[in-house]
């Protein structure tokens, strides 16, 4: 007997089938099927032939593939009893309930006393499928592995893209060819990590940023994940995501995965990227006041580091406000005796040596300059050289002789007393002062992966958010070490990278846009000579790269020349004029014909307004610039395009190029098929082209 279910939206259909009451499997995922499609026929047509040297039928690639049913690849679940005996579940379908936009699948194994549930929801507007799995047992058991509902990967794909990175080099895309066996990513660092952003993109043959079929996945969890992309001996492919293995350290009767977000698109990597961007911004992030525009930040870290001096900070705040900043973030160094990174983490009391009258004089000054006030914490951490560690050495996570990270240990967030202590210290400051922002850092990996630690962190943030709903939080972990939809369900911004090098940022922002919208992606204008790369970059380039995302400044404004300050004011003014629509714009990665040019088009939902940022990372192989094709315009509409920073054309751009002289009006077809010709430019520079649809 075959039972079938269908989920769908304008973009895609997802069909599940169960044979003889076994756990359902995805038998179709792709372009929308006609309404009247016979789903049983789809399920039957899904079956592949068998030949010699094989079993007589293909074991199901179900939502939770079962070893006990001869599944030839990685199973969806690995469990043991408390006596150590391996349990080999064999599930029977009990029920499939329809929910508002999805299905709730319930299977059980009565012999072992196990219930497996899968929740699958398809958002009809963002087109994102959100899925999670849950296991309930009658008696406590040990969980080694539980996959979120398992999805097939398309056979017509040659390679997959996943994400690696490092400090100051986040979001590096890896392309790996499919081959027999497993592409296995496992993050055992206990946090999302620079090294392991939990995302996977599976483009079908020939797909680009702007065209072709693509499948994409993201696992929304901050404790470290495991990904399996496996090609089975019979040629089928499966994608599994879950927590890193064995990070549930205690026997229990209920286990859940985090949410796996998945999407299919027929219009290139951008189709998936836009879905993730919108879903994150409009569904996952909880904005304190939705109507509030994103304020321009000033962060003092690279200006003063630990050297806090009230007069200096007041002067910096005044200058930052004059440049256009609207929120001042006091970074590390204000508490304990924190004169460098060797001490005081967890001593969350204002340092009276640096602030004899407390923080009020600085906060009042910042408010007087019309800015909001934000402050840095690194709540999950403790330095051995701190009053708290001396008083409660048992609060630290891991062995006493563990290797430290930045001279610090993590606190054991599973302990309620640790969470209560942190809540008390953080809330004391938030009650005492009008603070509307926390930069929440996490600067080391954990001594071992432990799901209870991540749940403890989430619980603390949730409690603070409940009591201080107006306070926004930025997720930072030495830059982009904790970026995922799990942390972003409780925070509003990520610090993408500690690299303020605009050249490095240009590339990182481009690749991070596969998952992240502009609204949450912090980007700051750094010092003239970048502190992490040593590179000296022009102020215009630095300013425009920051203006591509949620803009801010992080240099010492006292270093700015008059020219630099004028450029910053100009670009910041542009950003403020445009931020209301940019907030909700889609970031579309362009297929640049020139490898030296990294370009994107940010466009409003109605395709009436767009801005193209074309960043030149280096000199080109060919001598004249190649045209840049735009995307997703109405082919028959006309658009006026304008080179916003045409005054910056260098003397080496010698032709009377149209865009240098005046605006141009062209059809969507011309802009997409022929593209735009930008002036010759120096490496490490950015062209900014504004476009507006003209109604006739
Ligand atoms: C981390 C962050 C930085 C800064 C420092 C402060 O490295 O990524 O932005 O806040 O900590 O110590």
Boltz pocket constraint, residues with backbone or C-beta under 6 A from the ligand:
constraints:
  - pocket:
      binder: B
      contacts: [[A, 301], [A, 331], [A, 332], [A, 341], [A, 376], [A, 441], [A, 443], [A, 476], [A, 477], [A, 478], [A, 479], [A, 495], [A, 498]]
      max_distance: 6.0
